[in-house]
Amino acid sequence: MNVRDKVNRERRLLVHLLLRSVLSVHLALALWGCAVANQQPRPAKPIASPRPSVSTETNERSSDRIDRLASEPYSGSLSIFEDPKREDRLQVNRVMDVLGIKAGSSVADVGAGSGWFTVRAAKRVGSNGLVYAVEINSEYLKHIDKRSKEENLSNIRTILGKEDDPLLPEKSVDAVLLLKTYHEISEPVRWLRRMRSAMREGALLGIIDRTGKGDDHGIDPDTVVKEAQRAGFVLVEQHDFVRPDEVDYFLVFRVG
C-alpha cells in the first residue's frame, strides 16, 4: 500500500468516526429531551362544575305546588256562552265598574272562550283602550278574531297562552277577569305569579267562579284566596251579586 492510499484510508476512517460521534450526540440529546418531558408535571384534568341537584325551574315548581285537582279545560261548543239573558244575570257592567274598567283601560279576558266578555270590555274601553283575549284553545281564538272583525272592534288582541303562563306583555294591563276559568288552571300559583308581572301599578284581578273541589268545575273561594296570597296578591273586595249567573262569588285582588 502506497502512501496515498494509506492517507485516503485514514481520512475515510476519520470521517466515519466523526459521523458516529455526531449521531451519538443527537441520540443522547433526544433521549434527554424525552426524559425531561416525562418529568414535567402534567396539567390536572379540569374538574367539572357540580350540577345543582335541583334546577331553578324545579325549585320554582316545587314552591308553587298545590294539593288539589283542577278541572279539564272546556273545549265544547261556544254557544253556551251566548245566552241572551247572561248579561243581565251576571251584571257585567257592574263587574267592569268594580274592576275600574273605563275608556282607555287595558284589560285581559283570561279564558276568553267565545269572546263574550272580550267584546263588551272592548266597547267600554274604546279606541284608546285595548283588550287581550287570552286562551289556550287556538280554535277559540280564531273565533274571537273573526268576531272582532265582524263587530268592527280593532282594539282586541288574541293571545295563545299556556296553562302556567298567560304570556301577556309585562306591565300591560289595568284589569284582569277570569270568568268561570280559575278552576281549570292546573298550576294556579305559578300562573298568578306570571300574571302579576303583566299588571300595572294599581291594577285589579277579578275571579268569578262557583264553589267546588277544583275538579268539578268549581273551587272553594278560600282556596282561591290562599293561592293568590302565595303568589303575592291581597284580597280587596268580595261580592256575590253574580249568583244569578250560576256562580257563587266574585273576588277582587290587588298586587300586595
C-alpha positions, 0 to 999 in steps of 0.5 A: 500500500502506497502512501496515498492510499494509506492517507485516503484510508485514514481520512475515510476512517476519520470521517466515519468516526466523526459521523458516529460521534455526531449521531451519538450526540443527537441520540443522547440529546433526544433521549434527554429531551424525552426524559425531561418531558416525562418529568414535567408535571402534567396539567390536572384534568379540569374538574367539572362544575357540580350540577345543582341537584335541583334546577331553578325551574324545579325549585320554582315548581316545587314552591308553587305546588298545590294539593288539589285537582283542577278541572279539564279545560272546556273545549265544547261548543261556544254557544253556551256562552251566548245566552241572551239573558247572561248579561243581565244575570251576571251584571257585567257592567257592574263587574267592569265598574268594580274592576275600574274598567273605563275608556282607555283601560287595558284589560285581559279576558283570561279564558276568553272562550267565545269572546263574550266578555272580550267584546263588551270590555272592548266597547267600554274601553274604546279606541284608546283602550285595548283588550287581550283575549287570552286562551289556550284553545287556538280554535277559540281564538280564531273565533274571537278574531273573526268576531272582532272583525265582524263587530268592527272592534280593532282594539282586541288582541288574541293571545295563545297562552299556556296553562302556567303562563298567560304570556301577556306583555309585562306591565300591560294591563289595568284589569284582569277577569277570569270568568268561570276559568280559575278552576281549570288552571292546573298550576294556579300559583305559578300562573298568578305569579306570571300574571302579576308581572303583566299588571300595572301599578294599581291594577285589579284581578277579578275571579268569578267562579262557583264553589267546588273541589277544583275538579268539578268545575268549581273551587272553594273561594278560600282556596282561591284566596290562599293561592293568590296570597302565595303568589303575592296578591291581597284580597280587596273586595268580595261580592256575590251579586253574580249568583244569578249567573250560576256562580257563587262569588266574585273576588277582587285582588290587588298586587300586595 
